[in-house]
């Protein structure tokens, strides 16, 4: 099955699609609530979060291939954060123009990020919101596709507005704009995205939602989590892509002991969904 990937990538506009990894919800916590990322990963919230180190491991599209995966590492301390994503497309066959196998190779992509967040000066919306936060992120994207290599530099800007109405928090962000990776004379497409999200607590529950506006299409996610004594979290969500007719539910659980938190998420879907049965495992350590 691993050979299918090469055909899909090299003959189905690989260079224009490879940057889609920038929109992955990388951790179990974000995946389990319908791929809602802003309330948990907006750099504008950095100063409000606990310092931590996080590692995530995922086998990707296991219903199609058996060796595609990614590893994601993130560290956050005070107003600063850094992260790196290594995406492995799996081992592929190298063939000449006659179809004769010459050897194997493994396409790889990496995304190296740095972000900063802090409290913004002044007020927002004519003084209706007195305290709000803003953040910036930058990422170096590198693709090594064996025959071609490309590197780009992208940016993001985020804002966090707490208690806009009662306990309703709003997050906004524009992501993935900048210098696109270039393969020879071909500029790959950056998935520039406007994100608007919300989070709302109710007793032991937290409700989430996010709308994503890409060039030419729209996606959304929603979810909820239940907190049992700050020790166990149950999570569920739902993700939808209207233009590509892609919809699926997500589930997850987090367990915390002392400074350690272990999370796992699961994507449910039938055999027609490439991401069905995807399991994410994340380990967090407060530092």
LUMTIFI-450962 format. One record per residue (C-alpha): residue number from 1; residue in one letter; x, y, z. Coordinates in nm, 4 decimals. Each point is the difference from the previous one (the first is absolute). Last residue first. Layout:
REM residues N
nr=NUM rest=a x=X y=Y z=Z
...
REM end
This chain:
REM residues 287
nr=287 rest=x x=0.8014 y=2.2558 z=3.3719
nr=286 rest=x x=-0.3366 y=-0.1720 z=-0.0456
nr=285 rest=x x=0.0381 y=-0.3188 z=-0.2020
nr=284 rest=x x=-0.2381 y=-0.0916 z=-0.2804
nr=283 rest=x x=-0.0218 y=-0.3343 z=-0.1860
nr=282 rest=x x=-0.2093 y=-0.0232 z=-0.3155
nr=281 rest=x x=-0.1262 y=-0.3056 z=-0.1892
nr=280 rest=x x=-0.2058 y=0.0431 z=-0.3158
nr=279 rest=x x=-0.2042 y=-0.2849 z=-0.1455
nr=278 rest=x x=-0.1323 y=0.0061 z=-0.3573
nr=277 rest=x x=-0.2696 y=-0.2664 z=-0.0444
nr=276 rest=x x=-0.1451 y=0.1822 z=-0.3007
nr=275 rest=x x=0.2276 y=0.2635 z=-0.1543
nr=274 rest=x x=-0.0394 y=-0.1213 z=-0.3601
nr=273 rest=x x=-0.3822 y=-0.0035 z=0.0362
nr=272 rest=x x=-0.1642 y=-0.2386 z=-0.2512
nr=271 rest=x x=0.0509 y=-0.2989 z=0.2319
nr=270 rest=x x=-0.2378 y=0.1450 z=0.2608
nr=269 rest=x x=0.0867 y=0.2680 z=0.2530
nr=268 rest=x x=0.1046 y=0.0635 z=0.3601
nr=267 rest=x x=0.2971 y=0.2129 z=0.0943
nr=266 rest=x x=0.1615 y=-0.0870 z=0.3346
nr=265 rest=x x=0.1815 y=0.2023 z=0.2645
nr=264 rest=x x=0.2430 y=-0.0895 z=0.2782
nr=263 rest=x x=0.1403 y=0.2131 z=0.2782
nr=262 rest=x x=0.2575 y=-0.0499 z=0.2737
nr=261 rest=x x=0.0584 y=0.2805 z=0.2486
nr=260 rest=x x=0.2969 y=0.0093 z=0.2357
nr=259 rest=x x=0.0626 y=0.2561 z=0.2731
nr=258 rest=x x=-0.1682 y=-0.2055 z=0.2776
nr=257 rest=x x=-0.2184 y=-0.2498 z=-0.1841
nr=256 rest=x x=-0.2286 y=0.1195 z=-0.2786
nr=255 rest=x x=-0.2148 y=-0.2126 z=-0.2327
nr=254 rest=x x=-0.1353 y=0.1287 z=-0.3292
nr=253 rest=x x=-0.2703 y=-0.1703 z=-0.2084
nr=252 rest=x x=-0.1051 y=0.0344 z=-0.3604
nr=251 rest=x x=-0.2686 y=-0.0180 z=-0.2620
nr=250 rest=x x=-0.0521 y=0.1346 z=-0.3508
nr=249 rest=x x=-0.2985 y=-0.0015 z=-0.2355
nr=248 rest=x x=0.0309 y=0.0232 z=-0.3817
nr=247 rest=x x=-0.1064 y=0.2106 z=-0.2962
nr=246 rest=x x=0.1578 y=0.0509 z=-0.3429
nr=245 rest=x x=-0.2183 y=0.1171 z=-0.2884
nr=244 rest=x x=0.3023 y=0.1698 z=-0.1622
nr=243 rest=x x=-0.1618 y=0.3424 z=-0.0129
nr=242 rest=x x=-0.1792 y=-0.0396 z=0.3320
nr=241 rest=x x=0.2972 y=-0.1055 z=0.2104
nr=240 rest=x x=-0.1329 y=-0.1066 z=0.3398
nr=239 rest=x x=0.1429 y=-0.1043 z=0.3354
nr=238 rest=x x=-0.1825 y=-0.1314 z=0.3072
nr=237 rest=x x=0.1094 y=-0.0243 z=0.3591
nr=236 rest=x x=0.0417 y=-0.2072 z=0.3131
nr=235 rest=x x=0.2119 y=0.0245 z=0.3131
nr=234 rest=x x=0.0198 y=-0.1723 z=0.3390
nr=233 rest=x x=0.2419 y=0.1559 z=0.2452
nr=232 rest=x x=0.1414 y=-0.1680 z=0.3094
nr=231 rest=x x=0.1995 y=0.1463 z=0.2896
nr=230 rest=x x=-0.1178 y=0.3569 z=0.0454
nr=229 rest=x x=-0.2808 y=-0.1450 z=0.2170
nr=228 rest=x x=-0.1884 y=-0.1403 z=-0.3010
nr=227 rest=x x=0.0080 y=0.2476 z=-0.2874
nr=226 rest=x x=-0.2433 y=-0.0530 z=-0.2880
nr=225 rest=x x=0.1002 y=0.1170 z=-0.3468
nr=224 rest=x x=-0.2045 y=0.1315 z=-0.2899
nr=223 rest=x x=0.0380 y=0.0332 z=-0.3732
nr=222 rest=x x=-0.0499 y=0.1956 z=-0.3173
nr=221 rest=x x=0.1854 y=0.0250 z=-0.3287
nr=220 rest=x x=-0.0499 y=0.1901 z=-0.3220
nr=219 rest=x x=0.1294 y=0.0118 z=-0.3560
nr=218 rest=x x=-0.0430 y=0.2483 z=-0.2846
nr=217 rest=x x=0.1216 y=0.0115 z=-0.3590
nr=216 rest=x x=0.1493 y=0.2097 z=-0.2786
nr=215 rest=x x=0.2949 y=0.1488 z=0.1812
nr=214 rest=x x=-0.0421 y=-0.1201 z=0.3548
nr=213 rest=x x=-0.2493 y=0.1166 z=0.2620
nr=212 rest=x x=0.0115 y=-0.2048 z=0.3172
nr=211 rest=x x=-0.2794 y=0.0089 z=0.2581
nr=210 rest=x x=0.0676 y=-0.1259 z=0.3532
nr=209 rest=x x=-0.2119 y=-0.1199 z=0.2914
nr=208 rest=x x=0.0581 y=-0.1140 z=0.3549
nr=207 rest=x x=-0.2023 y=-0.0859 z=0.3090
nr=206 rest=x x=0.1551 y=-0.0594 z=0.3415
nr=205 rest=x x=-0.1854 y=-0.2026 z=0.2603
nr=204 rest=x x=0.0563 y=-0.0423 z=0.3737
nr=203 rest=x x=-0.2280 y=0.2972 z=0.0823
nr=202 rest=x x=-0.0628 y=0.1748 z=-0.3312
nr=201 rest=x x=0.3046 y=0.1363 z=-0.1790
nr=200 rest=x x=-0.0165 y=0.1700 z=-0.3428
nr=199 rest=x x=0.2620 y=-0.0077 z=-0.2739
nr=198 rest=x x=-0.0075 y=0.1802 z=-0.3324
nr=197 rest=x x=0.1824 y=-0.0092 z=-0.3304
nr=196 rest=x x=0.0547 y=0.2091 z=-0.3128
nr=195 rest=x x=0.2716 y=-0.1124 z=-0.2397
nr=194 rest=x x=0.1014 y=0.1705 z=-0.3266
nr=193 rest=x x=0.2189 y=-0.2299 z=-0.2071
nr=192 rest=x x=0.2792 y=0.0331 z=-0.2540
nr=191 rest=x x=0.0598 y=-0.3530 z=-0.1301
nr=190 rest=x x=0.3293 y=0.0813 z=-0.1777
nr=189 rest=x x=0.0185 y=-0.1166 z=-0.3614
nr=188 rest=x x=0.3258 y=-0.1301 z=-0.1414
nr=187 rest=x x=0.2020 y=0.2342 z=-0.2195
nr=186 rest=x x=0.1372 y=-0.1818 z=-0.3057
nr=185 rest=x x=0.3201 y=0.1110 z=-0.1711
nr=184 rest=x x=0.2170 y=-0.2476 z=0.1894
nr=183 rest=x x=-0.2201 y=-0.1112 z=0.2862
nr=182 rest=x x=-0.0753 y=0.3192 z=0.1945
nr=181 rest=x x=-0.1208 y=0.0050 z=0.3610
nr=180 rest=x x=-0.2316 y=0.3013 z=0.0504
nr=179 rest=x x=0.1276 y=0.3170 z=0.1614
nr=178 rest=x x=-0.2722 y=0.1358 z=0.2286
nr=177 rest=x x=-0.3482 y=-0.0938 z=0.1149
nr=176 rest=x x=-0.0840 y=-0.3136 z=0.1955
nr=175 rest=x x=-0.2347 y=0.1265 z=0.2705
nr=174 rest=x x=-0.2519 y=0.2739 z=0.0805
nr=173 rest=x x=-0.1331 y=-0.0262 z=0.3515
nr=172 rest=x x=-0.3009 y=0.0719 z=0.2184
nr=171 rest=x x=-0.0896 y=-0.1318 z=0.3459
nr=170 rest=x x=-0.3170 y=0.0870 z=0.1926
nr=169 rest=x x=-0.0793 y=-0.0808 z=0.3635
nr=168 rest=x x=-0.3564 y=-0.0235 z=0.1340
nr=167 rest=x x=-0.0156 y=0.0173 z=0.3808
nr=166 rest=x x=-0.2455 y=0.2939 z=0.0176
nr=165 rest=x x=0.0148 y=0.1488 z=-0.3500
nr=164 rest=x x=0.3441 y=0.0888 z=-0.1335
nr=163 rest=x x=0.1449 y=-0.1802 z=0.2994
nr=162 rest=x x=0.3515 y=-0.0343 z=-0.1402
nr=161 rest=x x=0.1059 y=0.1428 z=-0.3394
nr=160 rest=x x=0.2988 y=-0.1843 z=-0.1499
nr=159 rest=x x=0.1755 y=0.1199 z=-0.3146
nr=158 rest=x x=0.2224 y=-0.1727 z=-0.2513
nr=157 rest=x x=0.2432 y=0.0810 z=-0.2793
nr=156 rest=x x=0.1729 y=-0.2650 z=-0.2128
nr=155 rest=x x=0.3142 y=-0.0236 z=-0.2090
nr=154 rest=x x=0.1662 y=-0.2084 z=-0.2698
nr=153 rest=x x=0.3546 y=-0.0550 z=-0.1243
nr=152 rest=x x=0.0572 y=-0.2474 z=-0.2821
nr=151 rest=x x=0.2403 y=-0.2746 z=-0.1012
nr=150 rest=x x=-0.0085 y=-0.2340 z=-0.3004
nr=149 rest=x x=0.1669 y=-0.3216 z=-0.1103
nr=148 rest=x x=-0.0558 y=-0.1987 z=-0.3193
nr=147 rest=x x=0.0853 y=-0.3496 z=-0.1232
nr=146 rest=x x=0.0014 y=-0.1524 z=0.3481
nr=145 rest=x x=-0.3113 y=0.1783 z=0.1312
nr=144 rest=x x=0.1804 y=0.1954 z=0.2720
nr=143 rest=x x=-0.2432 y=0.2693 z=0.1159
nr=142 rest=x x=0.1039 y=0.2711 z=0.2473
nr=141 rest=x x=-0.2334 y=0.2436 z=0.1744
nr=140 rest=x x=0.1472 y=0.2641 z=0.2298
nr=139 rest=x x=-0.2662 y=0.1354 z=0.2310
nr=138 rest=x x=-0.0800 y=0.3343 z=0.1617
nr=137 rest=x x=-0.2609 y=0.0740 z=0.2651
nr=136 rest=x x=-0.1538 y=0.3129 z=0.1460
nr=135 rest=x x=-0.2187 y=0.0642 z=0.3021
nr=134 rest=x x=-0.2645 y=0.2308 z=0.1390
nr=133 rest=x x=-0.1850 y=0.0373 z=0.3253
nr=132 rest=x x=-0.3086 y=0.1791 z=0.1263
nr=131 rest=x x=-0.1023 y=0.1892 z=0.3103
nr=130 rest=x x=-0.2301 y=0.3019 z=-0.0111
nr=129 rest=x x=-0.2651 y=-0.1326 z=-0.2386
nr=128 rest=x x=-0.2899 y=0.2394 z=-0.0616
nr=127 rest=x x=0.2486 y=0.2883 z=-0.0271
nr=126 rest=x x=-0.0848 y=0.0882 z=-0.3581
nr=125 rest=x x=0.0388 y=-0.3541 z=-0.1275
nr=124 rest=x x=0.3338 y=-0.0644 z=0.1702
nr=123 rest=x x=0.1919 y=0.1612 z=0.2831
nr=122 rest=x x=0.3541 y=0.1238 z=0.0566
nr=121 rest=x x=0.3190 y=-0.2018 z=-0.0117
nr=120 rest=x x=-0.0080 y=-0.3661 z=-0.1026
nr=119 rest=x x=0.0928 y=-0.2703 z=0.2486
nr=118 rest=x x=0.2574 y=-0.2434 z=-0.1282
nr=117 rest=x x=0.0839 y=-0.2693 z=-0.2523
nr=116 rest=x x=0.3065 y=-0.1317 z=-0.1786
nr=115 rest=x x=0.0511 y=-0.2774 z=-0.2511
nr=114 rest=x x=0.2715 y=-0.2133 z=-0.1584
nr=113 rest=x x=-0.0526 y=-0.2774 z=-0.2525
nr=112 rest=x x=0.1968 y=-0.2578 z=-0.1958
nr=111 rest=x x=-0.2059 y=-0.1960 z=-0.2554
nr=110 rest=x x=0.1517 y=-0.3122 z=-0.1533
nr=109 rest=x x=-0.0846 y=-0.2000 z=-0.3105
nr=108 rest=x x=0.1351 y=-0.3370 z=-0.1115
nr=107 rest=x x=-0.0072 y=-0.2162 z=-0.3121
nr=106 rest=x x=0.1519 y=-0.3473 z=0.0584
nr=105 rest=x x=0.2011 y=-0.1714 z=-0.2755
nr=104 rest=x x=0.0269 y=-0.3457 z=-0.1531
nr=103 rest=x x=0.2018 y=-0.1495 z=-0.2840
nr=102 rest=x x=0.0288 y=-0.0275 z=-0.3775
nr=101 rest=x x=-0.3332 y=-0.1675 z=-0.0770
nr=100 rest=x x=-0.0506 y=-0.0324 z=-0.3770
nr=99 rest=x x=-0.3135 y=0.1825 z=-0.1140
nr=98 rest=x x=0.1388 y=0.0864 z=-0.3450
nr=97 rest=x x=0.0449 y=0.3691 z=0.0848
nr=96 rest=x x=0.2103 y=-0.0951 z=0.3019
nr=95 rest=x x=-0.1342 y=-0.1061 z=0.3385
nr=94 rest=x x=0.0565 y=0.1087 z=0.3600
nr=93 rest=x x=-0.2238 y=-0.1899 z=0.2411
nr=92 rest=x x=-0.1399 y=0.1761 z=0.3053
nr=91 rest=x x=0.0503 y=-0.0293 z=0.3768
nr=90 rest=x x=-0.2456 y=0.2014 z=0.2055
nr=89 rest=x x=-0.1199 y=0.3606 z=-0.0127
nr=88 rest=x x=0.1806 y=0.0918 z=0.3250
nr=87 rest=x x=-0.1092 y=0.3304 z=0.1581
nr=86 rest=x x=0.2217 y=0.1551 z=0.2662
nr=85 rest=x x=-0.1718 y=0.2851 z=0.1880
nr=84 rest=x x=0.1963 y=0.2415 z=0.2200
nr=83 rest=x x=-0.1062 y=0.2338 z=0.2775
nr=82 rest=x x=0.1109 y=0.3079 z=0.1925
nr=81 rest=x x=-0.1836 y=0.2224 z=0.2466
nr=80 rest=x x=0.0645 y=0.3224 z=0.1864
nr=79 rest=x x=-0.2162 y=0.2106 z=0.2339
nr=78 rest=x x=0.0734 y=-0.2062 z=0.3107
nr=77 rest=x x=0.1485 y=-0.3310 z=-0.1113
nr=76 rest=x x=-0.1475 y=-0.2199 z=-0.2735
nr=75 rest=x x=0.1571 y=-0.3087 z=-0.1535
nr=74 rest=x x=-0.1377 y=-0.1922 z=-0.2953
nr=73 rest=x x=0.0915 y=-0.3243 z=-0.1744
nr=72 rest=x x=-0.1941 y=-0.1635 z=-0.2843
nr=71 rest=x x=0.0785 y=-0.3336 z=-0.1624
nr=70 rest=x x=-0.1597 y=-0.1039 z=-0.3280
nr=69 rest=x x=-0.0957 y=-0.3198 z=-0.1782
nr=68 rest=x x=-0.0315 y=-0.1777 z=-0.3363
nr=67 rest=x x=0.1037 y=-0.3674 z=0.0138
nr=66 rest=x x=-0.3104 y=-0.2130 z=-0.0472
nr=65 rest=x x=-0.1839 y=0.1687 z=-0.2850
nr=64 rest=x x=-0.3686 y=0.0381 z=-0.0936
nr=63 rest=x x=-0.2055 y=-0.0749 z=0.3151
nr=62 rest=x x=0.2988 y=0.1116 z=0.2087
nr=61 rest=x x=-0.0406 y=0.3598 z=-0.1160
nr=60 rest=x x=0.2585 y=0.1267 z=0.2528
nr=59 rest=x x=0.1704 y=-0.1816 z=0.2896
nr=58 rest=x x=0.0246 y=0.2647 z=0.2703
nr=57 rest=x x=0.2460 y=0.0906 z=0.2794
nr=56 rest=x x=-0.0289 y=0.3048 z=0.2240
nr=55 rest=x x=0.2501 y=0.1494 z=0.2472
nr=54 rest=x x=-0.0657 y=0.2923 z=0.2345
nr=53 rest=x x=0.2097 y=0.2106 z=0.2374
nr=52 rest=x x=-0.1752 y=0.2413 z=0.2342
nr=51 rest=x x=-0.0170 y=0.3432 z=0.1601
nr=50 rest=x x=-0.3543 y=0.0675 z=0.1181
nr=49 rest=x x=-0.2154 y=0.2125 z=-0.2279
nr=48 rest=x x=-0.1108 y=0.3612 z=0.0499
nr=47 rest=x x=0.3208 y=0.1564 z=-0.1363
nr=46 rest=x x=-0.0282 y=-0.2069 z=-0.3171
nr=45 rest=x x=-0.3635 y=0.0826 z=-0.0798
nr=44 rest=x x=0.0753 y=0.2219 z=-0.3019
nr=43 rest=x x=0.2023 y=-0.2912 z=-0.1364
nr=42 rest=x x=-0.3326 y=-0.1742 z=-0.0819
nr=41 rest=x x=0.0540 y=-0.3726 z=0.0617
nr=40 rest=x x=-0.2727 y=-0.1224 z=0.2389
nr=39 rest=x x=-0.2880 y=0.2420 z=-0.0648
nr=38 rest=x x=0.1049 y=0.0227 z=-0.3682
nr=37 rest=x x=0.0274 y=-0.3680 z=-0.0936
nr=36 rest=x x=-0.3500 y=-0.1414 z=-0.0490
nr=35 rest=x x=0.0648 y=-0.3175 z=-0.1979
nr=34 rest=x x=-0.3394 y=-0.1419 z=0.0990
nr=33 rest=x x=0.0586 y=-0.0143 z=0.3750
nr=32 rest=x x=0.2158 y=-0.3159 z=-0.0046
nr=31 rest=x x=0.2482 y=0.1434 z=-0.2511
nr=30 rest=x x=0.0960 y=0.2966 z=0.2164
nr=29 rest=x x=0.0615 y=-0.2105 z=0.3120
nr=28 rest=x x=0.1750 y=-0.2810 z=-0.1908
nr=27 rest=x x=0.2553 y=0.2385 z=-0.1458
nr=26 rest=x x=0.0868 y=0.1011 z=-0.3564
nr=25 rest=x x=-0.3172 y=0.1585 z=-0.1388
nr=24 rest=x x=0.1366 y=-0.0045 z=-0.3550
nr=23 rest=x x=-0.0319 y=0.3252 z=-0.1937
nr=22 rest=x x=0.3697 y=0.0386 z=-0.0852
nr=21 rest=x x=-0.0023 y=-0.3547 z=-0.1410
nr=20 rest=x x=-0.1921 y=0.1496 z=-0.2905
nr=19 rest=x x=0.3320 y=0.1401 z=-0.1238
nr=18 rest=x x=0.0480 y=-0.3054 z=-0.2254
nr=17 rest=x x=-0.3047 y=0.0772 z=-0.2124
nr=16 rest=x x=0.1322 y=0.2260 z=-0.2802
nr=15 rest=x x=0.3266 y=-0.1907 z=-0.0375
nr=14 rest=x x=-0.1748 y=-0.3341 z=0.0096
nr=13 rest=x x=-0.2324 y=0.0891 z=-0.2859
nr=12 rest=x x=-0.1437 y=-0.3458 z=-0.0559
nr=11 rest=x x=0.2756 y=-0.1826 z=-0.1900
nr=10 rest=x x=0.2837 y=0.0128 z=0.2493
nr=9 rest=x x=-0.2019 y=-0.0256 z=0.3174
nr=8 rest=x x=-0.2724 y=-0.2469 z=-0.0916
nr=7 rest=x x=0.2344 y=-0.2291 z=-0.1889
nr=6 rest=x x=0.2533 y=0.0087 z=0.2812
nr=5 rest=x x=-0.2691 y=-0.0736 z=0.2563
nr=4 rest=x x=-0.1242 y=-0.3139 z=-0.1742
nr=3 rest=x x=0.3417 y=-0.1590 z=0.0441
nr=2 rest=x x=-0.0582 y=-0.0335 z=0.3756
nr=1 rest=x x=-0.2910 y=-0.2370 z=-0.0569
REM end
